[in-house]
Amino acid sequence: MMYQWLGEGENRIPEYATHQVGVSEFKSILAFRQQHQMPYSFNRSDIYVVCRLEPVTFDLTVCSTELLDAKWIPLKELFTSRVHTGLTLHVAGLAKQGLEKGFQNVDIAMSELPSVYKGMTYKLFSRPAS
């Protein structure tokens, strides 16, 4: 989980964050973006990971101190919206392809493999070998 990599402080993600956002199960990584010299990150490198998750419920509870609104948006509506980025459109296209044809050709899947360190394992993210 992301919280394991962040230091202490106000920006740390709580260990129970998955429960707060209503996510029950990690399915895969759909995409990740890497960019150097991000202007809004003090010209540091940035990695942005988009995961495919399965919600516990489709009922949303909005925390009014953090959000003005929250809603599920059908992919069709997202494609016709004028408020999106190239990244959003690309990932939405991957989601659409997965929903229509199956995610086996879209997902970057996770495999748990034995580590070279005795008694340990690690998670490897890759496209499935054919």
C-alpha positions in Angstrom: 0.0 0.0 0.0 1.1 3.5 -0.7 1.1 4.5 3.0 4.1 2.3 3.6 6.4 4.4 1.3 5.4 7.8 2.7 7.1 9.4 5.7 5.3 10.6 8.8 3.3 13.8 8.7 0.1 15.4 7.6 0.3 14.1 4.0 0.7 10.5 5.0 -2.1 8.2 3.8 -3.7 6.3 6.7 -3.2 2.6 6.8 -7.0 2.1 6.6 -7.4 4.3 3.5 -8.9 1.5 1.5 -11.8 1.3 4.0 -12.4 5.1 3.8 -12.8 5.2 0.0 -14.9 2.0 -0.1 -12.6 -0.2 -2.1 -12.8 -3.9 -1.5 -10.3 -5.4 -3.9 -7.3 -4.5 -6.0 -7.7 -6.0 -9.5 -4.8 -4.6 -11.5 -2.8 -1.7 -12.7 -4.3 -0.2 -15.8 -1.6 2.3 -16.5 1.1 4.4 -15.0 2.7 7.7 -16.1 6.2 8.9 -15.3 7.3 12.5 -15.9 10.4 14.3 -15.0 10.6 18.0 -13.9 6.9 18.3 -12.9 6.3 22.0 -12.6 3.8 21.6 -9.7 6.1 19.1 -7.9 9.0 21.5 -7.4 10.5 20.2 -10.7 10.8 16.7 -9.3 10.0 13.4 -11.0 6.4 12.2 -10.7 4.8 8.7 -11.0 1.1 8.5 -11.4 -0.5 5.0 -11.1 -4.0 4.2 -12.2 -5.4 1.0 -10.6 -8.5 -1.0 -11.4 -10.4 -1.5 -8.2 -13.7 -3.1 -7.3 -16.0 -1.0 -5.1 -17.9 -2.4 -2.1 -20.9 -0.3 -3.0 -21.9 2.2 -5.6 -23.5 4.5 -2.9 -21.1 7.4 -2.3 -20.8 9.4 0.9 -19.3 12.8 0.4 -17.1 14.2 3.1 -18.0 17.9 3.0 -14.7 19.0 4.5 -12.8 17.4 1.6 -15.1 17.4 -1.4 -17.8 19.5 -2.9 -19.3 16.6 -4.8 -18.7 13.0 -5.9 -20.5 10.8 -8.4 -20.0 7.8 -10.6 -19.7 8.8 -14.3 -20.5 6.4 -17.1 -17.7 6.0 -19.5 -19.9 7.2 -22.4 -20.4 10.5 -20.5 -16.7 10.8 -19.8 -15.8 10.4 -23.4 -18.3 13.2 -24.4 -17.3 15.5 -21.6 -15.2 18.6 -22.3 -13.4 18.4 -18.9 -10.7 15.7 -19.2 -7.1 15.2 -20.1 -5.4 13.0 -22.6 -4.4 10.7 -19.8 -8.0 10.4 -18.6 -9.2 9.6 -22.2 -6.5 7.0 -22.7 -7.2 5.2 -19.4 -11.0 5.4 -20.1 -10.3 3.8 -23.4 -8.5 1.0 -21.6 -11.4 0.5 -19.2 -13.9 0.5 -22.1 -11.8 -2.1 -24.0 -11.6 -4.2 -20.8 -15.3 -4.0 -20.1 -16.2 -5.0 -23.7 -13.5 -7.6 -24.5 -12.2 -8.6 -21.1 -9.3 -7.2 -19.0 -6.9 -10.0 -19.9 -5.5 -7.8 -22.7 -5.5 -4.6 -20.7 -4.4 -5.3 -17.2 -0.9 -5.0 -15.8 -1.4 -7.9 -13.4 0.2 -8.6 -10.1 2.0 -11.8 -9.3 3.4 -12.7 -5.9 6.8 -14.4 -6.3 9.3 -15.9 -3.9 12.1 -13.5 -3.0 15.8 -14.3 -2.9 15.5 -13.5 0.8 14.4 -16.6 2.7 10.8 -16.7 3.7 9.9 -13.5 1.8 7.9 -12.8 -1.3 7.5 -9.7 -3.5 4.8 -8.4 -5.9 5.8 -8.1 -9.5 3.5 -6.1 -11.8 3.6 -7.0 -15.5 1.6 -7.9 -18.5 0.8 -11.7 -18.4 3.1 -13.9 -20.4 1.5 -15.6 -23.3 
